[in-house]
Structure formats: structure tokens, C-alpha cells
Amino acid sequence: MKNSRLIPSDKIIERLQYENPWWITREIPMLYKEMSKRLYFDLFYPFVQETEIRRAVVLMGPRRVGKTVMMFHTVEQLLEDGIHAQRIFFVGIDNPIYVQLSLQDILDLCKESLQLEDLKGCYVFFDEIQYLKDWERHLKVLVDLYPETKFIVSGSAAAALRWHSTESGAGRFTDFMLPPLTFQEFIHLKDKNHLIYKGQIQYGGKEIPYCLPVNIDELNDEFLEYLNFGGYPEVVLSEKIQKDMGRYIKNDIVDKVLLRDLPGLYGIKDVQELNRFFTYLAYNTGNEFSYEAMSKESGIQKDTLKKYLEYLESAFLIKVIHKVDITAKRLRRITSFKVYLTNPSLRTALFSPIKGTDDEMGNMVETAILSQWMHRDHLDLTYARWKDGEVDLVLVDDKKFKPIWGVEIKWSNRYFEKPQELSSLIQFCKTNGFTSSLVTSIDKQGTKKTGELSFTFLPASVYAYNIGENTLRMKSTLY
């Protein structure tokens, strides 16, 4: 074994035995056993079962969304499905004990530890794969070398994972994105499904199946909780962490990504500048920015700003949304754009929890709704702005370059009483030949007419829940 002189092989084998208790007990650790499965588990597991196709599964996502937990739940399911306990290996690549080893070295030690002849029918889990330099090259070699072994890897440093898995692993890797919790998953994890019933709403002259609240005040209480604490499974299930969100999220997610992952990947010299820039974006989530104003306010050069935005977006911390005009045409020069946190509870972690009456509530609701849409693949989401109007969210048909719909996100009941005041949305609908559109409210629901137009009003919490629910259903039929 090369490099094994640095740390004796028997010490590494001890670590492997510790990480794989099921080799003896045939059970995953109780800590993971007691945790609820994410709703995304049922979408992920079939990729692991797919052994006839020679592909590794790459589980991607931000820190703390439950990737490691999902891997342990996968191990548990494999054991339940009759896979032999000593044919399942789990290795946390971020542990310093493996620092001098290649993936092949680790596999050899697993075989030695269990005195296995071969790796046929084995399932190999590498957690936090990004800590291994050139991981994609190593993994591709293993996929080719062991056609009868299933490799499942996870990683948080999304930029490296996404670029590398598409370029180097072409035809060898299947990417699976695990996003922060949707509002629907939040309700599910908290065992509050009784707050929702299957009903219908009127939209565009049709009855559409929709999940509706049994009691909108109770659902809104949960929605506020979601805005403040809802992106991460561990936070949702722990009041202790909620009381100290700043330390938990900031130290464990923001600091590790900003001060370690991104500088390590991109050679960023001024990590404090990046940190300050992210804090500035987080405070202003949902606002429109321009490079000019941003550079002036932050004191950072425009070229550096563009790079920082790219890095933060690739690390799943922010989402940049581009602007179109009233007919959904893209502007040739990108001068302004909106920036959203990928989940609203990041803002709470950096600053403080918000109340339903706070001024920032509008932007936080917009951030939450946008974060539900982020779970969809290949959606061209934009916002429309022209000389005298704006529509918050516009979906563009990327083939015809025409708007499919526009939604106005409000945390207010005012427009339910006065729909005629939605002048921008009215103008947008008339220009694009739409007869109906959707507007969110605090707790008002129903259809209102203004002239030829029909507006469907839905509480923002209900709209957020349904985006998540529909996405999961669509993905289920897709997979």
C-alpha cells in the first residue's frame, strides 16, 4: 500500500469499522434511524438500485440539507432489501485519516478489513467527495474498473462537483440535486400534514386540483417558522438549534463555505471581503442590483463582483434572476438583476428572526417562493421590468421566448379588495394576451375580476406549499 506508512493500515481499518457498524450489527446507527426520511428519498433510491447501468450517483446539495442522512437511510433500505451488510461500505472522505489515500487505496482496505475476494454486488458510499483532489477522475476509473459495483458519492462544494461531474464524468455519473427543504417537506417533517386537505381552485376558467389549508392562520404560523428556521432538517427538529441559529448555521454553513470551500476551490485571497459581500446580499435578498451600484456600495471591483456572484451561486447560497422586458425579451446588456438567498432561513441565521409584520416580510416571502421553484430543473425564471412597471416572477418559454405566466408575490390583502390597483400585472397580461394571472396574499383566497382579466388570489403559504408538492409529483412521474 503506497502512503500507508504515514498512518498504519490497522488504524485506518479501525476507522472504517467504526464508520460501518452494520458490518457487525446489521443496523445503521440509532441517530440516523430515528431521523425522518426526506420526501426526496423516494426519488433518490431508484438511482442507487439501478445496477445494470454502469454509472456512479453524485448526490449534490448545500451543506446541512441532509445528504449524509440520506446516504445512511439508503444503507438502511439496502439492508432491508436483503443486501448483505458486508457488501455495503461507507467512507467519510473529509476525515483527515484518509488524506493520503486514493479511492482505490480505501477500497483495498475495505476488502482487507472484511477479507473479501472481490467487490461484486457491493454498494460503496463516499461522503464529502470534494475533499479528494481530482475526485472525478479517480471515480471514473473505479466505475470502469468495477462494473458490478455501485458507487454513490456526495458533496457540498457544488461548483467543483457540477463542473467536474459533467465534464470528466460524461456518461459515467448521474447527478441528483438535494435542495434545502421545501415548505411541503417542512410540514411533513413536523408531522403537520393534517393542516392541509386536497381541494380545488379556480384558475383561467378551470377547476384545478390544489392543496388547501384547513386553517390558514395555523398554516401561516408554520410558514413564518419556515421562513425563519425551515431550510435545514436538523434545525426544524431541534429547538435548541433554533435558539442559537447564528452559531449553528453561520459557523457550520456560511463560514465553512465562505472561508474554506470557496477559497480552497478558487484561490480567493480576501475571504473577509467575500464574507462581507455575502452578508450584504443576504440582508438585501429579493432586491434588484446593478454592478455599478453594487460596486459603489461594497467597494469591490466589478470584475471581482461578477466572480463572487458566480462562486456564491455555484455553492447554492444564492440564486441570480435576470430581467426581461414586458414581452419577456431579454435585454442585450445585463445591467441589473435580482439576487435571492436559496433559502430564507439563511437571513435569520445572519441577522435575527423576522415577524409577520416586519417590513422585510415581502422580500422574505418572495425569497421563500423562489426557493420552492429552485427545486425544478431547467426552468427559465425571470422577473419583468419596464419603464413604468414590474412583475415579480415570469416564466419564459425557452424555445418560443414568450412568457408562459406571470405571478405577483405580495404579503398583503390590499389587492384582494382592490385588484384594479395591480396596474403592472394588468399591463403585462394585456400585452401578452393573458386572460388570467395569480397573485399571492396574506390569507385571502378567491377569484377577482378587473375588466376582462381574472386574478386568482392565494395565500403565499398555500402557493409555496403547492409549488413543492407539484414539483415532487412531477419528479416522481419523471423518474
Buried (B, 14 or more C-beta within 10 A) or exposed (E): EEEBEEBEBEEBBEBBBEBBBBBEEEBBBEEBEEBBBBBBBEBBBEBBBEEEEBBBBBBBBBBBBBBBBBBBBBBBBBBEEEBEBBBBBBBBBBBEBBEBBBBBBBBBBBBBBBEBEEBEEBBBBBBBBBBBEEBBEBBBBBBEEBEEBBBBBBBBBBBBBBEBBEEBBEEBBBBBBBBBBBBBBBBBBBEBEEBBEEEEBBBBEEEEEBBBBEEBEBBBBBBBBBBBBBBBBBBBBBEEBBEEBBEBBBEBBBBBBBBEBBBEBBEBEEBEBBBBBBBBBBBBBBEBBEBEEBBEEBEBEEEBBEBBBEBBBBBBBBBBBBBBEBEBEEEEEEEBBBBBBBBBBBBBBBBEBBEBEEEBBBBBBBBBBBBBBBBBEEBBBBBBBBEEBBBBBBBBEEEEEEBBBBBBBBBBBEBBEEBEEBEBBBBBBBBBEBEBBBBBBBBBBEBBEBEEBBBBBBBBBBBBBBBBBBBBEEBEEEE
